[in-house]
Amino acid sequence: MGNTGIAIGSVYSSTNNAAGLGVLSSATAAIAYQPHHMSKDLRYQALYLGMPFHQLGAAGLSVHSYGIVHTSRFLQATLSYVRSFGGVIHTSISANYHNFSVQGYQSDHAYSADLGLLLNIWERLNLGFVFRNITFTSFNDETEQHIPVEIGFGSLYRMSDELSLALDTYYQHYEGVDVRAGICYGLGERIFFRGGVSLHPRTYFAGIGVRLKEFQIDFSSSFHYRLGTSPQLALAYEF
């Protein structure tokens, strides 16, 4: 859905807005894999865990690894706590560990924190807010990577039981404004077709999700107008 997700609740919410973990009804684990631009060497891997605590909220853990095989790697581990209020307001705080390493050359690590908010305005509308890296953390000056300070606002509108629309807007000091839009159409409760676009950089997205009892399988791909296709596979299981 165009990398939207600020106002969407799922086990994958720690990527976009950890407050979305508050909508989980059961413990869920997921894995994801993406070879960028059809390359076996440049790849993204992730592990997600989400644990709800009834009306009190939820906790989540995610680990993301991105890099070039046997060359460099950027690793982020996130631990999140979500506090829910009446199932309408969900707030989150996340602690992040960042590690960047270049094989045989350099390695650096840092810690940061994020804040998130998800509002269920009414049964068809969600609003979300996220503030990433509220600690303004950075690597040392010799590391050619930065940890962005990012503010995002998002919305999810369910036009019907089958059709949902999402819109997110991000602001980064170095990158400026990015707008992302997504759409999801469901055939019953088992098959979901998704698509979207992000403007900075201009990238298009399409995918399909299939629910089989406790399993959720999602296959998608992004299409960069210069760099090409990056397929992605994700698998989630509800306990």
Secondary structure, DSSP 8 states (H G I E B T S, - for coil): -TT--TT--STTHHHH-GGGGGG-SS-EEEEEEEEGGG-SSEEEEEEEEEEE-TTSEEEEEEEEEEEETTTEEEEEEEEEEEEEETTTEEEEEEEEEEEEEETTTEEEEEEEEEEEEEEEEETTEEEEEEEE-TT-----TTSS-----EEEEEEEEESSSSEEEEEEEEEETTTEEEEEEEEEEEETTTEEEEEEEEETTEEEEEEEEEEETTEEEEEEEEEETTTEEEEEEEEEEE-
